[in-house]
Amino acid sequence: MKRGLDLMTVIQKRAAKLLCSVAVAALATSAIARPVHHHRSHPARFAAAVEKSNQVSSGRDMPSLAVETGAETSTRQRRHARGSLAEARAEAQSHANSAYGGPTSDSLVTEARKYIGTNPTGRGSLWCGAFMDLVLRRTGHQGGGNLALGYEHYGTRVSGPQVGAIAVMGRRGGGHVGVVSGIDANGNPIIVSGNHNHTVAESVYPRGRIAAYVVPNG
């Protein structure tokens, strides 16, 4: 009887050990399967975040906003306009027969030179006469109209080229007109005219091409 009890006790102990082993294995498996959450902070990353926050709060890391006053805007626009006009003038004088008639106090030449590299008439074609009319009116003279050949009968005719005289030329499909700003070494007139290669330009023209020279009355 006692021997039977001893055998039962041994079996119960072995069963208890087996159950304990199973329980430990189950807990270990659960621990491995469960994701690990690291709550430890990274010192370097945390320090960078703090520094960034300090910079923003102090304004050191805020983007700079350029505030342009009305006067600065006006100055910038004037500089841009001057640059554009200078480029236009350089382009107008880049033609093979471009020239400079020299300094002069003549009002017609001075006024006409203001528009070199531009088209102040707003016309798309046949505007040399309109340009001459504009120059005359802005210097206090009577206008001569928009037709180039019409200037043959304007003002008083003179025998040859002279600074300030209006040179009238014939050409296929119409005529051409401009104001004389000088004379080159070969006796050819240097003329400021509109619609010279679609712009106002100062260029040499063959003297044989001139049909008439006239000057404004008064």
SELUMTI-606222 format. One record per residue (C-alpha): residue in three letters; x, y, z. Coordinates in pm, whole numbers, plus 50000, padded with zeros to 5 digits. Last residue first. Example, Ala and Ser with C-alpha at 12.3 -4.5 7.8 and 13.67 -1.06 7.14 Angstrom:
ser513674989450714
ala512304955050780
END
This chain:
gly510476300841150
asn509906278840847
pro511136243240888
val514126232940676
val514116213240352
tyr516516190140172
ala515266172439860
ala515466140439655
ile518276124039853
arg519416090639709
gly522556104439552
arg523826114039898
pro523966077539997
tyr522526073640351
val524556070440671
ser522696060340985
glu521126072441307
ala518306049041406
val514636048841503
thr513276013641464
his511795989641208
asn515025985141007
his515066023040977
asn511406029941052
gly512156064241196
ser515026086441094
val518236101841223
ile520356109740919
ile524066110440841
pro524386126840502
asn526976114440253
gly529806138340169
asn532466111440160
ala533936120640498
asp530526117940664
ile527936145640704
gly526006152641024
ser522696150641209
val520356153740909
val516696148340998
gly514626120240850
val512416110440559
his511786079840345
gly509686074240037
gly507056051439891
gly506856016339748
arg510346017039607
arg512336045239753
gly512486082839733
met514316103139990
val513536135040181
ala516196149340413
ile515006174040676
ala517696199340763
gly518976201341120
val522636197141029
gln523146206840667
pro522826187740342
gly522516207340023
ser520546233039826
val517916242640081
arg514126240440045
thr511926260040277
gly509126244940485
tyr507406213540360
his506896206039989
glu509386177339965
tyr508006166840304
gly504986150740135
leu507286123240010
ala507476109140364
leu503716108340423
asn502646111440788
gly502086148940811
gly504476178540816
gly503876191841162
gln504316228541240
his507246235041467
gly507466237141846
thr510126210841905
arg507586184241997
arg505616191541680
leu508616186841454
val509726154541623
leu506216139641599
asp505896148741229
met509256132641157
phe508066101141335
ala504816100541140
gly506836103940818
cys509076074540918
trp505966053941004
leu505356032740697
ser504576002040910
gly503405991141255
arg502426025041395
gly502726032341768
thr504576064741689
pro507286062541955
asn509156034141783
thr512346027441977
gly516086022141933
ile516856059041896
tyr513976079042046
lys515886106942218
arg517996111541906
ala515046127841727
glu514756154941991
thr518436164241977
val518436163641597
leu515386186141573
ser516646209841843
asp520056215941691
ser522596218541972
thr524966194041808
pro527416166641900
gly528526143641619
gly526766127541325
tyr527036092841471
ala526946063341236
ser525096031441144
asn525806017340799
ala526455981240900
his523635980941154
ser524485978641526
gln523246013741601
ala519646003141655
glu520805974241875
ala522855997742092
arg519876021042118
ala517605992442224
glu520115980942484
ala520396016142624
leu516606019042632
ser516285986042820
gly518925996243074
arg517286029943130
ala513906013143179
his515365987843424
arg517026015543624
arg513756034943630
gln511866003843750
arg514365997644030
thr514126033744145
ser510306032544147
thr510316000344347
glu512786014844597
ala510616046044638
gly507486024844692
thr509226005344966
glu510385969644926
val509955946445224
ala512205916145202
leu510865889445440
ser513555868945613
pro512595832845683
met512475825046059
asp515445805946199
arg516755833246424
gly513245844446528
ser513755836446896
ser510905811346904
val512085795046583
gln515675792346704
asn514645778447042
ser512475751746880
lys515305741346651
glu517665738846951
val515175716847140
ala514735694046840
ala518505691046797
ala518915681947168
phe516265654847141
arg517915639546837
ala521295638847010
pro519935624247339
his517815596647183
ser514965590547426
arg514165556447579
his510565546847536
his511315516647328
his508205496847253
val508815459347206
pro506305440747001
arg504735409847169
ala505705377246997
ile508845372147210
ala507045378347539
ser504185355447444
thr506625327647354
ala508415331247687
leu505115329847878
ala504065298147695
ala507415281447761
val507195289548132
ala503655274948151
val504665242947970
ser507635238048204
cys505435243248509
leu502935217848381
leu505725192448328
lys507095198248677
ala503625192948828
ala503155160848629
arg506515147948749
lys505585156049108
gln502195138549070
ile503825107148922
val506325105449207
thr503555108849465
met501535080949300
leu504545057649312
asp505045065049683
leu501385057749749
gly501605024149578
arg504665015049785
lys502795023850099
met500005000050000
END
